[in-house]
């Protein structure tokens, strides 16, 4: 089971999306600059393109690196969507995985 997010989590705060394997930057920033934002109470939100959602987050580790995993509910072009994701990193997002029934990206 993952740990609760804390004030000292390396993931806390807003992270600008600078690239995604499935979409170009123009799509990522279509409505506003794409981002993931992690709060201190196991919550967060994200927005890129026409996809946005609210996240339930847990801290964990992957291959000895700090990581965060989440489930999310939101919408994709006004259609209900949900999924899971994870990210690893330290002072920068090293890798993230995002998936949903409507959209997927690695």
C-alpha positions, 0 to 999 in steps of 0.5 A, a space after each residue: 500500500 502506498 504512503 500518503 503524500 506529505 509536505 516533503 514529497 518531491 512530487 508536490 506542486 504543479 508540473 508543466 507537461 513538456 512532451 508526451 509520446 502520443 501528442 505534440 505540444 500544440 495539442 497538449 497546450 490546446 486549452 491551457 498549458 498542460 500540467 499535472 498538479 500534486 497536492 499534500 493530501 493525496 489529491 491532484 489534478 491534470 489537464 492537457 488537450 481536451 482531457 482533464 481529471 481529478 487524481 487520488 495519489 499515493 507515494 511509492 517506489 519503483 526500482 529504488 526511485 521515488 514514485 507516485 501512482 494515481 487513479 483519476 476521474 474526469 473527462 475527455 472531450 466532454 465524455 466521462 473518462 477514468 484511468 490510472 497513472 504513475 510517475 517517477 523522478 526526483 527534481 524533475 519528472 523523469 517518466 510518467 505513464 497515463 492511461 484511460 479507457 478513452 485516451 492512452 499515452 506513455 
